């Protein structure tokens, strides 16, 4: 059987590099980015310019969109000129090219303000006194967005724009609110014992999104590993996608 053709925008970044390496055996992976990937064929183009990226979208089955400035502390002018344009262009290029499924790399920062509420504020500081891991009220994707800055607002925009392209044009649009994915693949501060998304769980989740039923037209899912102190709900990804995270950040807990 012919392999599905998957395009990754922003492929030269950390998330793109992990996905390109892990998914390259199962799919025909190509990329588009300002910098050429060392792993897969890449169209060098500025994702904030629609006409420049359109050739990369031809004859593609699924697009994974990672193109943006990844700095969560980016100023408004950067978010406006880069992130919002890249997101809207990837959706429009997908529509023009007849792409059937788009997977938007959203972020936990679309709901980051919840972390200032108890018990999440204690968990991110590693203060587990009086808390029981199995009794934490989980933050679900049905709860209101609460961005913690312009970067998070842009991610909420991408989720909403994906909904429009699904309703208006019939594109299957899935958004993954990625937790903490770092180059080390393990927690490097207290917060990350709750928010870590391991490299293998990331790859598993995105593959589940690629392979999900064509009847699944829209969904938002938290990308997080099976951490003891996780406070994001993944039950809808288990139900819709068959995704069950395997890794627990506690294996790196000292002592």
URJO-V447924 format. One record per residue. N is the residue number from 1. RES is the residue in one letter. PHI is phi in radians with two decimals (none if undefined). D_FIRST is the distance of its C-alpha to the first C-alpha in Angstrom with 1 decimal. Layout:
N:RES:PHI:D_FIRST + N:RES:PHI:D_FIRST
//
This chain:
1:X:none:0.0 + 2:X:-1.17:3.8 + 3:X:-1.28:6.3 + 4:X:-1.12:9.1 + 5:X:-1.69:12.1 + 6:X:-2.07:15.2 + 7:X:-1.79:18.7 + 8:X:-1.98:21.5 + 9:X:-1.48:25.0 + 10:X:1.17:27.7 + 11:X:-1.24:25.4 + 12:X:-1.45:28.2 + 13:X:-1.34:30.0 + 14:X:-1.07:30.0 + 15:X:-1.08:27.6 + 16:X:-1.08:25.2 + 17:X:-1.16:25.5 + 18:X:-1.10:24.8 + 19:X:-1.20:21.7 + 20:X:-1.06:20.4 + 21:X:-1.20:21.0 + 22:X:-1.42:19.6 + 23:X:-1.71:16.4 + 24:X:-1.17:15.5 + 25:X:-1.35:13.4 + 26:X:-1.54:11.1 + 27:X:-2.31:11.0 + 28:X:-1.53:11.9 + 29:X:-1.70:15.6 + 30:X:-2.25:18.4 + 31:X:-2.42:22.0 + 32:X:-2.44:25.1 + 33:X:-2.96:28.5 + 34:X:-1.18:32.0 + 35:X:-1.98:31.3 + 36:X:-1.32:28.4 + 37:X:-1.27:26.2 + 38:X:-1.40:26.5 + 39:X:-1.78:23.0 + 40:X:-2.43:20.7 + 41:X:-1.03:21.1 + 42:X:-2.32:23.7 + 43:X:-1.51:25.5 + 44:X:-1.44:29.1 + 45:X:-2.78:30.6 + 46:X:-1.57:33.0 + 47:X:-1.22:31.2 + 48:X:-1.50:34.6 + 49:X:-2.07:34.4 + 50:X:-0.99:32.0 + 51:X:-1.09:31.9 + 52:X:-1.26:31.2 + 53:X:-1.68:27.9 + 54:X:-0.94:26.5 + 55:X:-1.02:24.7 + 56:X:-1.25:22.5 + 57:X:-1.58:21.3 + 58:X:-1.14:19.9 + 59:X:1.08:16.3 + 60:X:-1.78:15.9 + 61:X:-1.47:14.4 + 62:X:-2.38:16.6 + 63:X:-2.00:19.9 + 64:X:-1.83:21.7 + 65:X:-1.75:25.4 + 66:X:-2.10:27.6 + 67:X:-1.29:29.8 + 68:X:-3.10:33.5 + 69:X:-1.31:36.6 + 70:X:-1.42:35.9 + 71:X:-1.34:39.7 + 72:X:-1.16:40.6 + 73:X:-1.77:44.2 + 74:X:-1.04:43.4 + 75:X:-1.30:46.1 + 76:X:-1.00:45.8 + 77:X:-1.15:45.8 + 78:X:-1.19:42.8 + 79:X:-1.04:40.9 + 80:X:-1.14:41.8 + 81:X:-1.41:41.0 + 82:X:-1.98:37.8 + 83:X:-1.11:36.2 + 84:X:-1.15:36.8 + 85:X:-1.19:35.9 + 86:X:-1.08:32.6 + 87:X:-1.16:31.6 + 88:X:-1.14:32.6 + 89:X:-1.20:31.0 + 90:X:-1.12:27.5 + 91:X:-1.21:27.7 + 92:X:-1.20:29.1 + 93:X:-1.12:26.6 + 94:X:-1.13:23.7 + 95:X:-1.10:25.6 + 96:X:-1.06:26.2 + 97:X:-1.57:22.6 + 98:X:1.34:21.1 + 99:X:-1.15:19.4 + 100:X:-1.50:18.5 + 101:X:-2.39:19.3 + 102:X:-2.15:21.9 + 103:X:-2.14:22.9 + 104:X:-1.65:26.5 + 105:X:-1.40:28.0 + 106:X:-1.41:31.3 + 107:X:-2.64:33.9 + 108:X:-1.07:36.3 + 109:X:-1.26:39.0 + 110:X:-1.18:38.4 + 111:X:-2.28:40.4 + 112:X:-1.13:42.3 + 113:X:-1.21:45.8 + 114:X:-1.07:45.3 + 115:X:-1.25:45.8 + 116:X:-1.57:49.5 + 117:X:-1.65:50.0 + 118:X:-1.39:50.9 + 119:X:-1.61:49.4 + 120:X:-1.18:46.6 + 121:X:-1.10:49.3 + 122:X:-1.25:50.5 + 123:X:-1.12:47.0 + 124:X:-1.18:46.1 + 125:X:-1.61:49.3 + 126:X:1.36:48.7 + 127:X:-1.72:51.7 + 128:X:-1.70:50.7 + 129:X:-1.05:54.2 + 130:X:1.19:54.7 + 131:X:-1.94:50.9 + 132:X:-2.08:48.6 + 133:X:-1.00:45.0 + 134:X:-1.38:44.0 + 135:X:-2.00:46.2 + 136:X:-1.26:45.0 + 137:X:-1.23:44.4 + 138:X:-1.40:40.9 + 139:X:-1.43:40.1 + 140:X:-1.82:37.5 + 141:X:-1.32:35.5 + 142:X:-1.54:37.6 + 143:X:-1.37:40.7 + 144:X:-1.03:42.0 + 145:X:-1.15:40.8 + 146:X:-2.49:43.5 + 147:X:-1.07:42.5 + 148:X:-1.84:44.6 + 149:X:2.82:44.8 + 150:X:-0.98:43.4 + 151:X:-1.05:40.1 + 152:X:-1.14:39.6 + 153:X:-1.08:40.6 + 154:X:-1.11:38.0 + 155:X:-1.20:35.3 + 156:X:-1.12:36.8 + 157:X:-1.04:36.7 + 158:X:-1.08:33.0 + 159:X:-1.11:32.4 + 160:X:-1.18:34.6 + 161:X:-1.12:33.1 + 162:X:-1.09:29.6 + 163:X:-1.11:31.2 + 164:X:-1.08:32.6 + 165:X:-1.16:29.3 + 166:X:-1.27:27.7 + 167:X:-1.18:30.7 + 168:X:-1.45:31.4 + 169:X:-2.10:28.0 + 170:X:1.36:25.6 + 171:X:-1.31:23.6 + 172:X:-1.29:22.5 + 173:X:-2.13:24.7 + 174:X:-2.06:24.9 + 175:X:-2.09:27.6 + 176:X:-2.03:27.9 + 177:X:-1.44:31.6 + 178:X:-1.18:31.1 + 179:X:-1.37:34.0 + 180:X:-1.69:35.2 + 181:X:-2.01:32.6 + 182:X:-2.18:34.5 + 183:X:-1.16:33.9 + 184:X:-1.25:35.6 + 185:X:1.27:33.3 + 186:X:-2.67:36.5 + 187:X:-1.16:39.4 + 188:X:-2.13:42.1 + 189:X:-2.69:44.4 + 190:X:-1.08:45.5 + 191:X:-1.01:43.5 + 192:X:-1.25:40.2 + 193:X:-1.19:40.8 + 194:X:-1.73:40.0 + 195:X:-1.84:37.6 + 196:X:-1.02:35.3 + 197:X:-2.09:31.6 + 198:X:-1.22:30.3 + 199:X:-1.06:27.5 + 200:X:-1.22:25.3 + 201:X:-1.18:26.1 + 202:X:-0.99:25.4 + 203:X:-1.10:21.8 + 204:X:-1.08:21.3 + 205:X:-1.12:22.7 + 206:X:-1.21:20.7 + 207:X:-1.15:17.4 + 208:X:-1.10:18.7 + 209:X:-1.15:19.6 + 210:X:-1.08:16.1 + 211:X:-1.59:14.7 + 212:X:-1.06:17.8 + 213:X:-0.95:18.0 + 214:X:-1.12:18.1 + 215:X:-1.30:21.5 + 216:X:-1.43:22.8 + 217:X:-1.65:24.5 + 218:X:-2.77:26.8 + 219:X:-2.99:27.8 + 220:X:-2.12:29.8 + 221:X:-2.40:29.3 + 222:X:-1.43:31.4 + 223:X:-1.76:29.7 + 224:X:-2.63:31.9 + 225:X:-1.41:31.8 + 226:X:-1.45:33.6 + 227:X:-1.36:36.9 + 228:X:-0.96:40.1 + 229:X:-1.78:41.7 + 230:X:-1.02:38.8 + 231:X:-2.10:40.2 + 232:X:-1.84:37.1 + 233:X:-1.46:35.6 + 234:X:-2.03:31.9 + 235:X:-1.12:32.0 + 236:X:-1.26:30.2 + 237:X:-1.26:27.2 + 238:X:-1.13:27.2 + 239:X:-1.26:27.5 + 240:X:-1.41:25.1 + 241:X:-1.97:22.4 + 242:X:1.37:23.0 + 243:X:-1.51:24.2 + 244:X:-2.33:26.9 + 245:X:-1.06:28.4 + 246:X:-1.89:29.2 + 247:X:-1.69:31.7 + 248:X:-2.23:35.4 + 249:X:-1.04:37.5 + 250:X:-1.10:40.4 + 251:X:-1.16:39.3 + 252:X:-1.77:40.7 + 253:X:-1.25:44.0 + 254:X:-1.18:46.9 + 255:X:1.44:49.1
//
